[in-house]
Amino acid sequence: MTTTGKKKAEFNLALDRVGEGADFPRIIAWEKRADFVEKYCHKGQEFLVEGHIQTGSYDGQHGKVYTTDIIADHIEFCGSKSDAPAEGVGVNQDNDGFMKIPDGIQEELPFA
């Protein structure tokens, strides 16, 4: 998590390839989505990320380096209840498999 004007969270998400290993794209979340990632997401937990691709480049030690990132537009919990955050944060008491929006998170973000 970095804060230089805007809050920013960067993390890699494991994406399974059927029978071919996995990819680990870099995900970038800004502002309220970055807060959500910092507070509620941890290694091994399943969650859904919807976003758009952003490409770029910079001059590295050995020449031009090209980047491809996913900018998170929407993040939400998924998976089983055993994957839920510690201490039941956000667990829906109705046992319908959905997560409640945790206290302190505005409803329009990050679930917009």
C-alpha positions as CSV (number, residue, x, y, z in Angstrom):
1,M,0.0,0.0,0.0
2,T,1.4,3.4,-1.0
3,T,0.1,6.9,-0.4
4,T,1.5,9.6,-2.6
5,G,-1.5,11.8,-3.2
6,K,-3.8,8.9,-3.8
7,K,-3.9,5.5,-1.9
8,K,-2.7,2.7,-4.1
9,A,-2.5,-1.1,-3.5
10,E,-0.5,-3.3,-5.8
11,F,-0.7,-7.1,-5.6
12,N,-0.4,-10.1,-7.8
13,L,-3.4,-12.4,-8.4
14,A,-2.9,-16.1,-9.2
15,L,-4.9,-17.1,-12.3
16,D,-4.9,-20.9,-13.0
17,R,-4.3,-22.0,-16.6
18,V,-6.2,-25.3,-17.2
19,G,-3.4,-27.9,-17.3
20,E,-0.7,-25.3,-17.9
21,G,0.3,-23.7,-14.6
22,A,-0.7,-20.2,-13.6
23,D,-0.3,-16.5,-14.5
24,F,0.3,-13.8,-11.9
25,P,-0.8,-10.4,-13.3
26,R,-0.3,-7.3,-11.3
27,I,-3.5,-5.7,-10.0
28,I,-3.6,-2.0,-9.1
29,A,-6.4,-0.7,-6.8
30,W,-6.9,3.0,-6.0
31,E,-8.5,4.9,-3.1
32,K,-11.4,3.0,-1.5
33,R,-10.6,-0.2,-3.4
34,A,-7.1,0.0,-2.0
35,D,-8.5,0.4,1.5
36,F,-10.7,-2.7,0.9
37,V,-7.7,-4.8,-0.3
38,E,-5.6,-3.7,2.7
39,K,-8.2,-4.4,5.3
40,Y,-10.0,-7.5,4.0
41,C,-7.9,-9.4,1.4
42,H,-5.2,-11.9,2.4
43,K,-3.0,-14.5,0.6
44,G,-5.0,-17.6,-0.4
45,Q,-8.4,-16.0,-0.1
46,E,-10.6,-16.1,-3.2
47,F,-12.0,-12.9,-4.5
48,L,-13.3,-11.5,-7.8
49,V,-11.6,-8.6,-9.6
50,E,-13.1,-6.9,-12.5
51,G,-11.0,-4.3,-14.2
52,H,-9.4,-2.9,-17.4
53,I,-6.0,-3.4,-18.9
54,Q,-3.4,-0.6,-18.8
55,T,-0.1,-0.9,-20.6
56,G,3.0,1.2,-20.2
57,S,6.7,1.3,-20.4
58,Y,9.8,2.7,-18.7
59,D,13.5,2.7,-19.3
60,G,15.2,0.0,-17.2
61,Q,18.8,-0.9,-16.7
62,H,18.8,-3.2,-19.7
63,G,16.6,-1.1,-22.0
64,K,12.9,-0.5,-22.4
65,V,10.6,-2.4,-20.1
66,Y,7.0,-3.0,-21.0
67,T,4.2,-3.4,-18.4
68,T,0.7,-4.7,-18.5
69,D,-1.4,-4.1,-15.4
70,I,-5.1,-4.7,-14.5
71,I,-6.7,-1.6,-12.9
72,A,-9.4,-2.9,-10.5
73,D,-12.8,-1.4,-11.1
74,H,-14.7,-3.8,-8.9
75,I,-13.5,-6.2,-6.1
76,E,-15.7,-8.6,-4.1
77,F,-15.4,-11.7,-2.0
78,C,-16.1,-15.1,-3.5
79,G,-15.4,-18.7,-2.6
80,S,-16.6,-20.6,0.5
81,K,-17.4,-19.2,3.9
82,S,-14.2,-20.9,5.2
83,D,-12.4,-18.3,3.0
84,A,-14.1,-15.4,4.7
85,P,-12.0,-12.9,6.6
86,A,-10.9,-13.6,10.1
87,E,-13.4,-13.1,13.0
88,G,-16.4,-13.2,10.6
89,V,-15.9,-9.8,9.1
90,G,-18.6,-9.2,6.6
91,V,-20.1,-12.7,6.8
92,N,-23.8,-12.7,6.1
93,Q,-25.8,-14.1,9.0
94,D,-28.5,-15.4,6.6
95,N,-26.2,-18.2,5.4
96,D,-27.0,-17.5,1.8
97,G,-23.4,-17.6,0.6
98,F,-23.0,-13.8,0.1
99,M,-20.9,-11.4,2.1
100,K,-22.4,-8.3,3.8
101,I,-20.6,-5.0,3.2
102,P,-18.3,-4.5,6.2
103,D,-19.0,-1.5,8.5
104,G,-17.2,1.6,7.5
105,I,-17.1,0.8,3.7
106,Q,-19.3,2.9,1.5
107,E,-21.8,0.8,-0.3
108,E,-21.0,2.2,-3.8
109,L,-17.3,1.2,-3.4
110,P,-15.7,-1.2,-3.8
111,F,-18.8,-3.1,-4.9
112,A,-20.0,-0.6,-7.5
